[in-house]
Amino acid sequence: MYDEKGQRYLDCINNVAHVGHCHPDVVKAGAQQMEQLNTNSRFLHDNLVLYAQKLQATLPSKLSVCYFVNSGSEANDLALRLAWQYTGHKDIITLENAYHGHVSSLIDISPYKFHQLSDAEHNPSVHVAPSPDVYRGKYRADHPDPATAYADEVKNIIEKVDKKGAAIRRSTCCTGAKHVREAGGVFIADEVQVGFGRVGSHFWAFQLQGDDFVPDIVTMGKPIGNGHPMSCVVTTTEVAEAFMSTGMEYFNTFGGNPVSCAIGLAVLDVIVKDDLQGNAVRVGRYLVSQLEKQKEKHSLIGDIRGCGLFVGVELVRDRVKLTPAAAEAQEVIYKLKEQHILLSADGPHRNVLKFKPPMCFSAEDVDEVVQKIDHILTELEDALGLKLHSVSDKENEGGKRKVGVTTASCLMQSDEKKCKCFPTFSSALNIIFNSFS
Ligand code: PMP
C-alpha cells in the first residue's frame, strides 16, 4: 500500500485484498463488465451462473445452492434464517468472543460485541460455548483430552436447552458439530475471514476437519471480491427447499450483479493462476518458523499459532501467569507503523498480533516484518527489564514446548491427520479468529 505521499507500506492486515491490492486481472474484469452492463433485471446473467458453478467446484458436492449477497453480515443473517426455517427452532450456539456481523441478529450471537449489552438485552435463545483455546481457555494443553472436553460443553448446552437448535461457529472448531447434528441442529461455517485458500492446505478452513466433515451452510465474504462488496451463502438442497417452502421469495437487488460476479470470477482465477494457496502454505510455514525463533529470544512472546497466512502471536508479560501484554502489543503495532508496516492486534485481550496479509505475501516480506518485530521487542524488553531466564519460565516452557512443537510441526508439515486430531490446532486458530476487523 502507498500513502498520499507515495510512501510504501507493507500490509500484514488486509485479508480483504486477498489476491493483492488492485490486482490488474480483478480491476480489468470489473471495469470491462461495468462498461458492458451492470443491472438487476431479475433474469439470470451468465456471470452469476458461471460464478456459482466455479464456486461450487471448490466445495463438497452436497453444498450446491448459492445465494448471493453483499457483505459478511448479510450472509450470516441469511444463514440464520435458513437454519431457523430448516430446524424449526431459534436456539443458537456460538463461541465466546466470536464476531459474525454488525446487524442486530448477529450482534445477538457475537459475544465479541454483546458483552457490552445489559443482561436484559441478551437474547435468551443464544448460548455461548467456551472457545476451544488450549493456551488460556477453560481446558488447556495440560488437560488429558481438551477436544472432548470442549465438545462436551456443546453437548451440555444442548441438553440444558433440550430443544433442537442451530449452531453457528467458525470453521475450525467442529468437535461439537456431532452433538449439534444429533440434536437435529445445523452447522454453519463462517468462512468470511478464513476461506478462499487462506489456511493454505485447504481452500476452505472447515476442510481442515477432514473430507467427511461437511457443514450444512457456509458463509463467505471479505476476500470473495478482493474488496468489492460481494458475499455468498452456500447450502444443501434440503436446507434451501425448506426455506423455499415458506413461499417467501428470496430477492436481493445487488446480490449477484454482473460486475460483482465478474470480479469474483477473476479472484478465483488469480488464486489458481498465481498459486496463492500454495504460497499460503509455503510463506505461512516460513512465517511461523521465523516467529518461533523470536519466541526463543523474547519472553514477551507467549504463543504462536495459526495456519497458512492466518497467524497469531500472543504477547504475555509473564509466561506462567499468561498476563496479557496488551499495551506492549499496541506498542509493537505503532512502532511498526512508524516503520511503514501495517499489523493489527486482536483477541479478547487485544494482545494477539494478527497476521492476515494479502495472499501474495512473500518470504522477503516475512523477513522484513519479523526483523522489525525483533528490534521492537528487544527495546521493549530492555525497557521493561524482561528476560527469558527465570526458572519458572523454563519449567513452563518445558511443559509447553511439547505441545508447542507438536502444534508447530503440525502446521509446518501441513499434516492433515495431526491437525485434525490434535485439538491445539483448531483451538489455537479460534482465539485469533475471535477478533475481527
Ligand atoms: N464473520 C466474520 C468471521 C467476520 O470476520 C466478519 C467481519 N469482520 C463478518 C462476519 C461480517 O462481515 P461484514 O463486515 O462484511 O459484514
Boltz pocket constraint, residues with backbone or C-beta under 6 A from the ligand:
constraints:
  - pocket:
      binder: B
      contacts: [[A, 70], [A, 71], [A, 72], [A, 73], [A, 74], [A, 76], [A, 99], [A, 100], [A, 101], [A, 102], [A, 190], [A, 191], [A, 192], [A, 193], [A, 221], [A, 222], [A, 433], [A, 436], [A, 437]]
      max_distance: 6.0
